[in-house]
Amino acid sequence: MKLSGSTTPFAVLGHPIGHTLSPVMHNSAFKALEMDAVYLAFDVAPEKLSGVLPAMADMGFGGVNLTVPLKETAFHNLEHMDESARRLGAVNTVEFTNEGSIIGHNTDGDGFVMAVKEAFGESVSGDRVLILGCGGAGRAVAITCAAENCSELMLTDVDGARTERLAEELAEISPDIPVHTIAPDKDAWAEAAGRSNIVVQATPVGMKETDEPLLPPSAFHPGQVVFDLIYMYPETAFMKAALEAGASASNGLAMLLYQGAKAFNIWTGREPAVQAMRTALESEVYA
């Protein structure tokens, strides 16, 4: 069954869908490029996903984004996957091909790499990287840094077992990259940060304005790059601590932007309207 009308629908699926910025970002791009398309949000439970995706392909959807926990569900159920999804072990973008295939992609790694390059004018290649938080986002960043040939990875999380699992995974997929686990102790984190070229904050700490930064200014130093994945404030508490010490710092809004831009390109084959997407995101988040 095909949807009536000429408008091509796209969507983000989640359970629960919660607050998402994807419709704001993609609908602004469709408008800027004068495309007859619309981006919608649907609440889909994990056990329903295997039936929903083929149905959406049959109805003429142009592509789909997935949020947690559907990223892992798709990874374990899709037959066809791009190397990006295989490498990160999760799917956040689904492509429907003209030949009828459903292909899983993951654009989170591309989003991180492009955001770091834009903010600091460099890649992570050859750098010693500390990642605070080894959950879904931290894991994706760690695997991406290894793929980009960082010189060393230091990992830490309040859940020490989670840190060890990620370190073991990285040892298998990137055996040439030294990986060290840091004890869940703020003094140990500060010491590791002092030895790092790049510090990535990938925990939820800082999502509330009252949250204290995980590290004090004394943990940072000039010439260092600090990237906080939290994006709801132009300058997070973690960033402020780093900037006070003379480090360079950026939040995660550009990562959200560029992972979405990569998905847009996969679906449409067109260059995304990045500036329109950025303006829409900033207006929505910082208003």
C-alpha positions in Angstrom: 0.0 0.0 0.0 1.4 3.4 -1.0 0.6 6.6 0.7 -1.6 9.0 -1.3 -0.2 12.3 -2.6 3.2 13.3 -3.9 4.8 14.2 -0.6 7.6 11.9 0.4 7.5 11.0 4.2 10.5 10.4 6.4 10.4 9.5 10.1 12.1 9.0 13.4 11.0 5.9 15.4 11.5 5.5 19.1 10.0 4.0 22.2 9.0 6.2 23.8 9.7 8.8 21.3 10.2 11.5 23.9 11.6 14.9 22.8 13.4 14.7 19.5 15.0 17.5 17.4 15.1 15.4 14.2 11.8 16.7 12.8 12.9 20.3 13.3 16.2 19.7 11.7 15.1 17.7 8.6 11.9 19.7 7.9 14.0 22.8 7.8 16.3 21.2 5.2 13.3 20.1 3.0 11.9 23.6 3.1 15.3 25.2 2.2 15.8 22.9 -0.7 12.1 23.2 -1.8 11.6 19.4 -1.5 8.1 18.0 -1.3 8.8 16.0 1.8 7.9 15.8 5.5 9.6 14.3 8.5 7.4 12.7 11.2 7.9 11.0 14.6 6.3 7.7 15.7 6.3 5.7 18.9 7.3 2.1 18.0 8.1 -0.6 20.5 11.2 -2.8 19.8 9.2 -6.0 19.2 7.2 -4.2 16.5 10.2 -2.9 14.5 10.8 -5.9 12.3 7.2 -5.5 10.9 7.1 -1.7 10.8 10.2 -1.1 8.6 9.0 -3.2 5.6 5.6 -1.7 5.9 7.1 1.8 5.8 9.1 0.8 2.8 6.0 -0.4 1.0 4.2 2.8 1.8 6.8 4.9 0.2 8.8 6.3 3.1 12.0 7.8 2.0 14.0 6.9 5.0 14.0 6.4 8.8 16.0 7.4 11.9 16.0 5.2 15.0 16.5 6.2 18.6 17.4 4.0 21.6 16.6 1.1 22.1 15.7 0.6 18.5 19.3 1.1 17.3 20.3 -2.2 18.8 17.1 -4.0 17.8 17.7 -3.0 14.1 21.3 -4.1 14.3 20.3 -7.6 15.4 17.4 -8.0 12.9 18.3 -6.2 9.6 19.8 -8.4 6.9 21.7 -5.7 5.2 24.0 -3.2 6.9 26.6 -0.6 5.9 30.1 -0.9 7.4 29.3 2.0 9.7 26.5 0.1 11.4 28.6 -3.1 11.6 31.5 -1.2 13.2 29.4 0.6 15.8 27.0 -2.3 16.5 23.9 -0.2 16.1 21.7 1.4 13.5 20.4 4.9 13.7 19.6 5.4 10.0 17.6 3.1 7.7 17.8 3.4 3.9 15.0 2.0 1.6 16.5 1.3 -1.8 14.7 1.3 -5.1 15.5 -2.4 -5.4 13.6 -3.1 -2.3 16.4 -3.6 0.2 16.4 -2.2 3.7 19.9 -1.1 4.7 21.0 -0.1 8.2 23.6 2.7 8.6 25.1 4.5 11.6 25.9 8.2 11.2 26.9 8.9 14.8 30.6 8.4 14.0 30.6 10.7 11.0 28.7 13.3 13.1 31.4 13.2 15.8 34.3 13.4 13.3 32.8 16.3 11.4 31.8 18.2 14.6 35.4 18.0 16.0 36.9 19.1 12.7 34.5 22.1 12.5 35.0 23.1 16.1 38.8 22.6 16.4 40.1 22.3 12.8 41.6 18.9 13.4 40.9 15.2 13.5 41.5 12.8 16.4 44.3 11.0 14.5 47.5 10.7 16.6 45.8 12.1 19.7 45.5 10.7 23.2 41.8 10.7 24.0 40.0 10.4 27.3 36.3 9.4 27.2 34.2 10.0 30.2 31.2 7.7 29.9 31.1 4.4 28.1 27.4 4.1 27.4 25.9 4.2 23.9 27.2 7.6 22.9 30.6 7.1 24.6 31.0 3.7 23.0 30.3 5.1 19.5 32.8 7.9 20.1 35.5 5.4 21.3 35.1 3.1 18.4 35.2 6.0 16.0 38.3 7.4 17.6 40.0 4.1 17.2 38.9 3.9 13.6 40.4 7.4 13.0 43.7 6.2 14.4 44.0 8.0 17.7 47.2 7.2 19.4 45.7 6.1 22.7 42.3 5.7 24.3 41.5 6.1 28.0 38.1 5.0 29.1 36.1 5.5 32.3 32.6 5.3 33.6 30.9 5.1 37.0 30.1 1.5 36.0 33.5 -0.1 36.0 32.1 -3.3 34.4 30.9 -1.2 31.4 34.3 0.3 31.0 35.9 -3.1 31.0 33.5 -4.5 28.4 34.2 -1.6 26.0 38.0 -2.0 26.5 37.7 -5.7 25.7 35.6 -4.9 22.6 38.1 -2.3 21.4 41.0 -4.7 21.9 39.3 -7.1 19.5 38.3 -4.6 16.8 41.3 -2.2 17.0 44.2 -4.2 18.5 46.8 -1.7 17.5 45.3 1.1 19.6 46.4 1.1 23.2 43.3 1.2 25.5 43.5 1.9 29.2 40.7 1.8 31.8 40.5 4.5 34.5 39.0 3.8 37.9 35.7 5.5 38.6 37.3 8.1 40.8 37.4 11.9 40.2 41.0 12.3 41.1 41.9 9.5 38.6 39.7 11.2 36.0 41.5 14.6 36.6 44.9 13.0 36.3 43.9 11.2 33.0 42.5 14.4 31.6 45.7 16.2 32.3 47.5 13.7 30.1 45.0 13.9 27.2 45.0 15.9 24.0 41.2 15.4 23.7 38.6 15.0 26.5 35.1 13.8 25.5 32.3 14.2 28.1 29.8 11.4 27.2 27.8 11.1 30.4 24.4 12.6 31.3 26.0 14.8 33.9 25.4 18.4 33.0 21.9 17.9 31.4 20.6 19.8 34.5 21.8 23.3 34.9 22.4 22.6 38.6 24.8 19.7 37.9 28.4 20.3 38.9 31.0 19.6 36.2 32.7 16.2 36.4 36.1 17.9 36.3 37.5 21.1 37.8 39.5 23.7 35.8 42.7 22.3 37.2 42.2 19.1 35.2 42.5 20.9 31.9 45.3 22.9 30.2 45.9 25.2 27.2 46.1 23.5 23.8 43.7 20.8 24.9 40.4 20.0 23.0 37.3 19.4 25.1 34.1 18.1 23.6 30.9 17.8 25.6 28.2 15.7 23.9 25.5 17.6 25.9 24.0 20.2 23.6 21.1 21.9 25.4 23.3 24.8 26.5 25.6 26.8 24.3 28.2 26.6 27.1 27.9 23.7 29.5 29.4 23.7 33.0 32.0 21.1 31.8 33.0 23.5 28.9 33.2 26.5 31.3 35.7 24.6 33.5 37.8 23.7 30.4 37.7 27.2 29.0 38.7 28.7 32.4 41.9 26.6 32.1 42.7 27.8 28.6 41.5 24.7 26.7 39.3 24.9 23.6 35.7 23.5 24.1 32.6 22.8 22.2 29.2 21.2 22.9 27.5 18.4 21.1 25.0 20.3 18.9 27.2 20.0 15.8 27.5 16.3 16.3 23.6 16.1 16.3 23.6 18.3 13.2 26.1 16.4 11.2 24.8 12.9 12.0 21.5 14.2 10.7 23.1 15.8 7.6 24.7 12.4 6.8 21.4 10.6 7.1 19.8 13.2 4.8 22.4 12.6 2.1 22.0 8.8 2.4 18.2 9.1 1.9 18.1 11.7 -0.8 21.5 11.6 -2.6 21.5 15.4 -2.2 23.8 17.8 -0.3 21.9 18.8 2.9 21.0 22.4 3.7 23.4 22.4 6.7 23.0 26.0 7.6 19.2 25.8 7.6 19.4 22.7 9.8 21.8 24.4 12.1 19.7 27.6 12.4 16.6 25.5 13.1 18.4 23.4 15.8 19.8 26.5 17.6 16.5 28.2 17.5 14.7 25.2 19.0 17.4 24.3 21.6 18.5 27.8 22.8 15.3 29.7 22.5 
